[in-house]
Amino acid sequence: MRSAALLARAHPRVHAQASSTSTKTKPAPAKTLSRASMKTVPLHVGFVGTGLIGGVAVKQVASRAGTLLEQTGLDLKLAGATDSKSMILASDPAAGLANDAVTGGADGAVADWNAEALSGEISPCDLDAFAAALRERAEATGAHAVIVDNTSSEAVADRYEGWLASGVHVVTPNKKANSGDLKRFKAIRTAATSSGAKWLCEGTIGAGLPIVSTLRTLRASGDEIRSVQGVFSGTMSFLFNTWDPAGGQPFSEVVLAAKAAGFTEPDPRDDLNGMDVARKVVIAARESGVDLELADVTTRSLVPPSLESCDAAEYVSRMAEFDGDIAKEAADAASRGNVLRFVGKVDVEKGVGSVELGEFPKTHPFAGLQGADNVVEIQSSRYSAVGGSTPLIVRGPGAGAAVTAGGVFGDLCKLGAQLGASVLI
């Protein structure tokens, strides 16, 4: 993150003098917490979803758990994991799965995990039984339980309220709950407030970038957010950062190349229709204090109306028919010295959100992106010309399993700190 605020200058050291003769004393060595003096915070972790992001998250936690316990007192116990068909629970409820067996023993479908090496037991997936087992294990050991939802499932999001009400924490990059039905969203927040359980969702915007936490920190400290806008989609960022309209490159060519490289959804319309960005607009709006519904977001789709209902194969084969339309928009923008970027916007003061194909001067932070980077601009009472400053900018990779899983893991560490572990976060 960056802002125009000047860094405070270090104060000069003041040398105390006991008499007219200057004496030098060695500073006392910094005290560090010993393991014995740290509070141990046991946290039984259950992973729901072990695909691309979930699989990486499990491995990140397993490889770091021992160090976290030793250095901070946060005792992350891998209680279990589940995919849509199978689940595994640690045979020893107090110990968790064997961390040293996760690499190599927890690949692919959960049914194929090495239960013996992991010290676990595999059975058919039952989310209610899975959550109950986590809760029972935590209660039996005086610990906490957390479910890490790495899916994009509405059905899983529907369970958040019940989990939180029962005291089970939730960490997730799943956007469905905090961008879906407003009534459900408020019920989930109420359940968390009532029980004291935490719902952490940094990964729902910008993978692991600190966007949700930044908005919350600004509001908690009394700042008033005026607007949020950003390139919220890694896929759409890649398309417009890569496309060379001045050189005559067809837009459809870039989309097809991105699809072949795995940068788009199997059906590119799922990226181009703007709905993923619209969900992030809703999340940003709600974190800024605006009760926005997904249907309230005015969304520009780059899918021609005549191709919205056909199958994916027909869409791909006919995309080039419409290259001229977007090429003209790019040329018009270039004539004004601007470039096109696919952005989401929240006007907090007006209480509205939108997804637009916007024009930005080449000097704007949105114009200088590379690859699949995301960038978010926050204007507030402090971070804007009104406050005698400039907007606050958050920029970095907005997609990728490692950074998204890292955002999830970061929320687990944050949860540990909130529960009393000595995690500096």
Disulfide bonds with the S-S distance in Angstrom:
none
